[in-house]
Amino acid sequence: MRWWATASIRVRLTAWYTAVLALMLVVYAAVTFLAVRHEFHEQLEEEAHANAELAAATSPEARVEQQLDEILLVLALGLPVVVALAGAGGYLMARRALAPIDQLAAESRRITADRLHERLTVPNAHDEIGRLAAVVNETFGRLESSFDQLRRFTADASHELRTPLSVIRGIGELGLRETRTPAEYKEAMGSMLEEVDRLTRLVDTLLQLSRGDAGMLRLSRDVVDLADLAREVAASLNLLAEERRQRVDVAAAASVRVLADRSVLRDAVTNLVDNAIKYSPAGSTIRIHVDGGPERATLTVADEGAGIAPEHRDRIFDRFYRIDEARSREMGGAGLGLAIAKWAVEANGGQIALEPAGIGSVFRISLPRATAAGKSG
Amino acid sequence: MVRVLIVEDERKLAQVLSTALQAEHYDVVVAATGEDGFYRASAERFDLVLLDLMLPGRSGLEILKTLRQRHVDTPVLILTARDGVEDRVLGLDRGADDYLVKPFALPELLARIRALLRRGRPSDVFRLKVADLEMDLVARRVARGDRALDLTGREFELLEYLLRHHGHLVSREMLARDVWKEPRRATPLDNVIDVQMARLRRKVDSDGAPRLIHTVRGVGFVVREGEP
């Protein structure tokens, strides 16, 4: 690396400015000097012409040369002084101008992971430094919210993992406290195993999500007929709907094909329909609607349940987020169904959203359509 | 007597496995290290090897590869904590006959062991019978005593699977994979299985007849005469 790349901006700025100034001054001085000399010589010639008969006693040429030498001396001595003064002034100016950056750096360094709520002071929002500070502040904002999310996720995950563990432990300790009948032991162990099952599934789901986050899951690209997929999911969950005297209706346009990993996408739709069945009243209808635009295909799942209150809408896809903790736990969920659905749809290049709806809730999955050139399947 | 070699370094797991297999009347030998396992598998005769992949000293995959190179073709069931597709493929490619991901359910392990031991023998049974419950798989007729049962397609498959594992526990994982053909088990499917099982039970175990389908809490289901 050259020396100037390692010097501070302030030094580089001053050096450039001084060099350019010196060059300009030298050129300016040289031009001035030459012009003055030219002028003197012309005058001299005119005078010589006019006073031709007067033979000059003193040589005017020698006098002019002397004056020119004096000018040259002044220029040669004055120029470095002017440049030096201007350089020093520039150096000070640069310090003043760049001081806020040093301050910014010092402030940023103070904002560590546990002080992410702090922000940089913005001295003047309109200049370059102010804009930089604003950008850095926005970055801190995003960092803060992702740290918050991570913290919440860790807290939720450890809660979810610890709950079954403490149940298992409690049952075991209780069982050992006094002698019980074989039937009671069987009951206790069965209930332990249920918790183990819950733990296993939770760990599986978390692993799947974190592998997805890390980009370690390789998804296949199949041509999936969304109508087929919708009917398949409806058929597989129909039994659950029947139990609650609900109907699962599928309305689908013909051959709406997308490129996606079939089983992953199916998980997403299954989770949506399962939620719809769980959270709508007995006797209601769950509607799956498949439609294809020119570029995107959509699949919506609409139910006639209570819907989702506005305050929950933003976080409904967050991991472990539950609207009604007690109720969904009772139904065996860990609050990961929609998070999985979101991950599954986005991993396939689509979007999932909760649509505003009059009654119930409407989830919309939108995916890019498979091109006509794609394989048929 | 069927001899099974367990190569597993985790002492408690080895103990659980050996107890479970002995309860099923297998003759069990436990090897706690890769070296010991390899030595026994090549020197003695076993009908089946349960092989842990992560072993101190010699890895399970290495043992498997060397055994196969030496033409020891005892069926090998791999137990692994890694559930990546690559790991499974690697294991099966090296000559394993089946694999099971930890933590596994014992009923499933036992069912897979039975399946491996049964291999090569025809299982062409067209009639299944437990107590007074009879299934004709060709005519697709089911009767409890002299009462004919009207089962849906899925109920029929479910009952057939239960009867084929008559007397043995069947877990929800096994049902999900073998009857519903779903490779992944998810909560919705578990609920579907439970509802389907409840319906099947209403048809099979009604009218005061002795119960045949039993739920074993935390494990799964079993078809058996009398209490489980």
Interface residues (C-beta under 8 A of the other chain):
Chain A: K186 E187 M189 G190 S191 M192 L193 E194 V196 D197 T200 R201 S236 L237 L239 L240 E243 S263 D267 T270 N271 D274 G332 G333 G337
Chain B: P103 W180 P183 R184 R185 A186 T187 P188 L189 D190 N191 V192 V195 Q196 R199 V216 R217 G218 V219
